[in-house]
Amino acid sequence: MVSNESFAIQKCEECDFIFTNPRPNKEEISKYYESNKYISHTNKAINPIQLIYKLVRKYTLYKKGKLIYNYIKPNSLLDYGCGTGDFINYINKKNIKTIGIEPDKLASTISKNKGLSIYNTLEEIPEDQPFDVITLWHVLEHIHQLEDIIEKLKNLLSAKGIMIVALPNYESYDATYYKEYWAGWDVPRHLYHFSKKTLTKLFNSKKLKIKEIKPMIFDSYYVSLLSEGYKTNKTNPFKAFLTGHKSNKLAKQNNNYSSLIYIIQK
């Protein structure tokens, strides 16, 4: 999206795990986020697609909050990869102690300007202050030290707390339809790519169990809209809507939605 470079995606023959290879290191990756097209770090809508994203986000904030209360009434929440802080700003208004982790300087500055408690790394948070809820909204796929971070987040989760992880699903219909143009690949920012099987295996290896898997209905439409642009250099909103609708319809049979939310517990 930013550099117009091509990247290879490889699959492990033993465990089916899919990853971007080669993967830019921490120093190299930053330039791939430096674009006004990357709305989660700038919070500015400069085109119709980004305007749609911001409008839908207002509704999804409500849905995310409601989702949490379906499982727990939290006193504290940690949002790892909080971006510009919209989610924790929403949750903070519900008298829940919120902390965000955001390594990107621009995004963290925007969050701090909203009066939010933002840190750059997990190491800055004491482990003796566990959180009832830890969220990673489309973040896990961006993390370099994947297993190390999961272990640290596990240690920060209270005994009866929940971890919520949202991820693109490469087994969805829109992924198979758009193939290399599927926006959910988002290389090289997405270092890793997950299916239900590989994500379950990863968290089981950390002695964390997936309690439930839920769909992100709007993602199929938004991802299809982006994918149409990558494939044809046109937005094609009608065609994107039809593809997104078909993806959601087919996913009712196998739960392979464009993006999935995993509810995880110790």
C-alpha positions as CSV (number, residue, x, y, z in Angstrom):
1,M,0.0,0.0,0.0
2,V,2.8,2.4,0.8
3,S,5.9,1.3,-1.1
4,N,4.3,-0.8,-3.9
5,E,7.0,-3.5,-3.2
6,S,6.2,-7.2,-3.4
7,F,6.7,-9.6,-0.6
8,A,6.7,-13.4,-0.4
9,I,4.3,-15.3,2.0
10,Q,5.5,-18.7,3.0
11,K,3.9,-21.7,4.8
12,C,5.6,-24.1,7.2
13,E,5.0,-27.6,5.9
14,E,5.0,-29.0,9.5
15,C,2.6,-26.7,11.3
16,D,0.8,-24.8,8.5
17,F,1.8,-21.4,9.9
18,I,2.0,-18.7,7.3
19,F,4.4,-15.8,7.5
20,T,5.9,-12.9,5.5
21,N,9.4,-13.7,4.4
22,P,11.7,-11.9,4.6
23,R,10.3,-9.8,7.4
24,P,11.6,-6.2,7.9
25,N,13.1,-5.8,11.4
26,K,11.9,-3.2,13.9
27,E,14.0,-0.5,12.5
28,E,13.1,-1.2,8.9
29,I,9.4,-1.6,9.4
30,S,8.7,1.9,10.5
31,K,8.8,3.4,7.0
32,Y,6.0,1.1,5.9
33,Y,3.7,2.8,8.4
34,E,4.6,6.3,7.3
35,S,1.7,7.1,5.1
36,N,-1.5,9.2,5.5
37,K,-3.3,6.2,4.0
38,Y,-2.6,4.3,7.3
39,I,-5.5,5.7,9.2
40,S,-5.0,3.8,12.4
41,H,-1.9,5.9,13.1
42,T,-3.0,9.2,11.7
43,N,-6.8,9.3,12.5
44,K,-7.4,11.5,9.4
45,A,-9.8,10.6,6.7
46,I,-8.5,12.0,3.3
47,N,-10.6,9.8,1.0
48,P,-14.1,8.2,0.8
49,I,-12.8,4.8,2.0
50,Q,-11.2,6.3,5.1
51,L,-14.4,8.3,5.8
52,I,-16.4,5.1,5.7
53,Y,-13.8,3.5,8.0
54,K,-14.2,6.3,10.6
55,L,-18.0,6.2,10.4
56,V,-18.2,2.5,10.9
57,R,-15.6,2.7,13.7
58,K,-18.0,4.7,15.9
59,Y,-20.5,1.8,15.7
60,T,-17.8,-0.9,16.3
61,L,-16.6,0.9,19.4
62,Y,-20.0,0.3,20.9
63,K,-20.0,-3.3,19.7
64,K,-16.5,-3.9,21.2
65,G,-17.6,-2.5,24.6
66,K,-20.8,-4.6,24.5
67,L,-18.7,-7.7,23.7
68,I,-16.5,-7.3,26.8
69,Y,-19.5,-7.0,29.1
70,N,-20.9,-10.2,27.7
71,Y,-18.0,-12.0,29.4
72,I,-16.9,-9.8,32.3
73,K,-17.5,-6.6,34.2
74,P,-14.0,-5.2,34.2
75,N,-12.3,-2.8,36.5
76,S,-9.2,-2.5,34.3
77,L,-8.3,-2.9,30.6
78,L,-5.0,-2.9,28.7
79,D,-5.2,-2.3,24.9
80,Y,-2.0,-3.5,23.2
81,G,-1.4,-1.5,20.0
82,C,-3.9,1.2,20.9
83,G,-3.2,3.4,17.8
84,T,-4.7,6.8,18.3
85,G,-6.6,5.7,21.4
86,D,-10.2,5.7,20.2
87,F,-11.1,2.4,21.8
88,I,-9.5,3.1,25.3
89,N,-10.9,6.6,25.2
90,Y,-14.4,5.1,24.7
91,I,-13.8,2.5,27.5
92,N,-12.2,5.1,29.8
93,K,-15.6,6.9,29.9
94,K,-17.1,3.9,31.6
95,N,-15.1,4.3,34.7
96,I,-12.7,1.5,33.8
97,K,-9.0,2.0,34.4
98,T,-7.4,1.9,30.9
99,I,-3.8,1.7,29.7
100,G,-2.6,1.6,26.2
101,I,0.6,0.4,24.6
102,E,1.6,2.1,21.4
103,P,5.2,2.1,20.0
104,D,4.4,4.4,17.1
105,K,5.4,8.0,18.1
106,L,2.7,9.8,16.0
107,A,-0.1,7.6,17.1
108,S,1.0,7.6,20.8
109,T,1.2,11.4,20.8
110,I,-2.3,11.6,19.5
111,S,-3.5,9.2,22.2
112,K,-1.7,11.1,25.0
113,N,-3.2,14.4,23.8
114,K,-6.6,12.8,24.6
115,G,-5.4,12.6,28.2
116,L,-4.9,8.8,28.1
117,S,-2.4,6.7,29.9
118,I,-0.1,5.5,27.1
119,Y,3.2,3.5,27.3
120,N,5.6,2.5,24.6
121,T,6.4,-1.0,25.9
122,L,5.0,-3.7,28.2
123,E,8.1,-3.5,30.4
124,E,6.9,-0.2,31.7
125,I,3.8,-1.8,33.3
126,P,4.2,-3.6,36.7
127,E,3.2,-7.3,36.6
128,D,1.7,-7.0,40.1
129,Q,-1.2,-5.0,38.6
130,P,-3.1,-7.5,36.5
131,F,-5.8,-6.5,34.0
132,D,-9.3,-8.0,33.7
133,V,-9.3,-7.4,30.0
134,I,-6.4,-7.3,27.5
135,T,-7.3,-6.4,23.9
136,L,-5.3,-6.7,20.6
137,W,-7.5,-5.3,17.8
138,H,-5.7,-6.3,14.6
139,V,-2.3,-6.1,16.3
140,L,-1.0,-9.6,16.9
141,E,0.0,-9.9,13.3
142,H,2.3,-6.9,13.6
143,I,4.3,-8.1,16.5
144,H,8.0,-9.1,16.0
145,Q,8.6,-11.0,19.2
146,L,5.3,-12.9,18.9
147,E,5.7,-15.6,21.5
148,D,7.5,-13.4,24.0
149,I,4.8,-10.8,23.9
150,I,2.0,-13.4,24.3
151,E,3.8,-14.7,27.4
152,K,4.1,-11.2,28.9
153,L,0.4,-10.4,28.2
154,K,-0.5,-13.7,29.9
155,N,1.3,-12.7,33.0
156,L,-0.5,-9.4,33.0
157,L,-4.0,-11.1,32.7
158,S,-6.0,-11.6,35.9
159,A,-6.9,-15.1,36.9
160,K,-10.5,-14.8,35.6
161,G,-9.7,-12.2,33.0
162,I,-10.1,-12.4,29.2
163,M,-7.9,-11.6,26.3
164,I,-9.6,-10.5,23.1
165,V,-7.6,-10.9,19.8
166,A,-9.0,-9.7,16.5
167,L,-7.2,-10.9,13.3
168,P,-7.7,-11.2,9.5
169,N,-8.6,-14.7,8.4
170,Y,-6.9,-15.9,5.2
171,E,-9.4,-18.8,4.9
172,S,-12.3,-16.4,4.3
173,Y,-14.0,-16.2,0.9
174,D,-12.8,-12.6,0.2
175,A,-9.2,-13.8,0.8
176,T,-9.5,-16.6,-1.6
177,Y,-11.3,-14.4,-4.1
178,Y,-8.8,-11.5,-4.2
179,K,-5.7,-13.8,-3.7
180,E,-2.5,-11.7,-3.8
181,Y,-4.6,-8.5,-3.9
182,W,-6.4,-9.3,-0.6
183,A,-6.0,-6.3,1.7
184,G,-5.9,-8.6,4.7
185,W,-2.3,-9.7,3.8
186,D,-1.1,-6.1,4.3
187,V,2.5,-7.0,3.7
188,P,5.0,-6.3,5.2
189,R,3.2,-4.7,8.1
190,H,1.6,-8.0,8.8
191,L,4.5,-10.2,9.7
192,Y,2.3,-13.3,10.4
193,H,-1.0,-14.6,9.0
194,F,-3.4,-16.7,10.9
195,S,-6.2,-19.2,10.5
196,K,-8.4,-20.6,13.3
197,K,-6.2,-23.7,13.4
198,T,-2.8,-21.9,13.7
199,L,-4.0,-19.3,16.1
200,T,-5.5,-22.0,18.4
201,K,-2.2,-23.9,18.2
202,L,-0.2,-20.9,19.1
203,F,-2.2,-20.0,22.2
204,N,-2.5,-23.6,23.4
205,S,1.3,-23.7,23.4
206,K,1.2,-20.9,25.9
207,K,-1.4,-22.7,28.0
208,L,-4.2,-20.3,27.0
209,K,-7.5,-21.6,25.7
210,I,-9.8,-20.1,23.2
211,K,-13.3,-19.8,24.8
212,E,-15.1,-18.6,21.7
213,I,-14.6,-17.3,18.1
214,K,-16.8,-14.5,16.9
215,P,-17.1,-12.6,13.5
216,M,-16.3,-9.1,12.6
217,I,-19.1,-8.6,10.1
218,F,-18.1,-5.2,8.7
219,D,-14.5,-6.2,7.9
220,S,-15.5,-8.2,4.8
221,Y,-17.0,-5.1,3.2
222,Y,-14.1,-2.8,4.1
223,V,-11.4,-5.3,3.2
224,S,-13.2,-6.0,-0.1
225,L,-13.3,-2.3,-0.8
226,L,-9.6,-1.9,-0.3
227,S,-8.9,-5.1,-2.2
228,E,-10.8,-3.9,-5.3
229,G,-8.6,-0.8,-5.2
230,Y,-5.4,-2.8,-5.1
231,K,-6.6,-5.1,-7.9
232,T,-8.2,-2.7,-10.3
233,N,-7.0,0.8,-9.2
234,K,-10.7,1.6,-8.8
235,T,-12.9,1.6,-5.7
236,N,-15.8,-0.4,-7.3
237,P,-18.0,0.0,-4.2
238,F,-20.9,-2.1,-5.6
239,K,-18.7,-5.0,-6.5
240,A,-16.9,-4.8,-3.2
241,F,-20.2,-4.9,-1.4
242,L,-21.3,-8.0,-3.3
243,T,-18.0,-9.7,-2.5
244,G,-18.2,-8.8,1.1
245,H,-21.8,-9.9,1.4
246,K,-21.0,-13.3,-0.3
247,S,-18.1,-13.7,2.1
248,N,-20.3,-13.2,5.1
249,K,-23.0,-15.4,3.7
250,L,-20.6,-18.3,3.1
251,A,-19.0,-17.8,6.5
252,K,-22.3,-18.7,8.3
253,Q,-21.5,-22.3,7.3
254,N,-17.9,-22.5,8.6
255,N,-17.3,-19.3,10.7
256,N,-14.5,-18.3,8.2
257,Y,-15.3,-14.6,8.2
258,S,-12.9,-12.0,6.8
259,S,-11.8,-11.2,10.4
260,L,-12.4,-13.1,13.6
261,I,-12.4,-12.2,17.3
262,Y,-10.9,-14.8,19.6
263,I,-12.0,-14.7,23.3
264,I,-9.1,-16.2,25.3
265,Q,-8.7,-17.3,28.9
266,K,-6.1,-18.9,31.1
